[in-house]
Amino acid sequence: MKYTIASILLTLPLLFSCAGGQVTVGTGSGMAGVSARAGVTIQFGLHGDYLYNTNSKAYSNNKRGLSAFRDADYLAAKQIFQSTLDTYPNNSDATFYLGLTMIYLDEREQGFDLLASYEDSYSNRIKQEVLWWADYCRKKPEMTAEKIHHTMTRNRAQAYRETERFYYERRRDFWR
């Protein structure tokens, strides 16, 4: 029995990827990621930071930006995320992290304005969580940039996990 389960677990990702999906498992740069959904790869960072792996140029640019952001090189991060938005104006990762970067650079109102324009093509739930928490944090001038970052990324990641759980349960119920 345990060999059957192991072989199924090893075979399913292969079948899924052959059917047009994408399977990714990886670690590195403080990130660890796993995905088996068509078109979406997520790498969660230690603080709940994550990037969608959709367009390879936008993703690689955002990855560089997130690295600069984590290294507290906020000026470089701002330039990188802005360059992504110049090319891909609706990129949710660049919008999210540029907004947070601006908050770290004491451009608080501009950062919150950018977060208020956040769009997420993957999930309306994630969009609503980002918008709600950005509005909440904006009303708390005593919140530090670090606390805002932690609050925003924690809730964005939680909304992502709940969205994934919803899709998983829907697929599971379909096959019952």
TALIN-V997552 format. One line per field, one symbol per residue. ss: DSSP state (H for helix, E for strand, - for the rest). Layout:
# TALIN-V997552
ss=???
This chain:
# TALIN-V997552
ss=-HHHHHHHHHHHHHHHHH-----EEEEE--EEEEE-E--E-EEEE----EEE---HHHHHHHHHHHHHHH---HHHHHHHHHHHHHH----HHHHHHHHHHHHH---HHHHHHHHH-------HHHHHHHHHHHHHHH------HHHHHHHHHHHHHHHHHHHHHHHHHHHHHH--
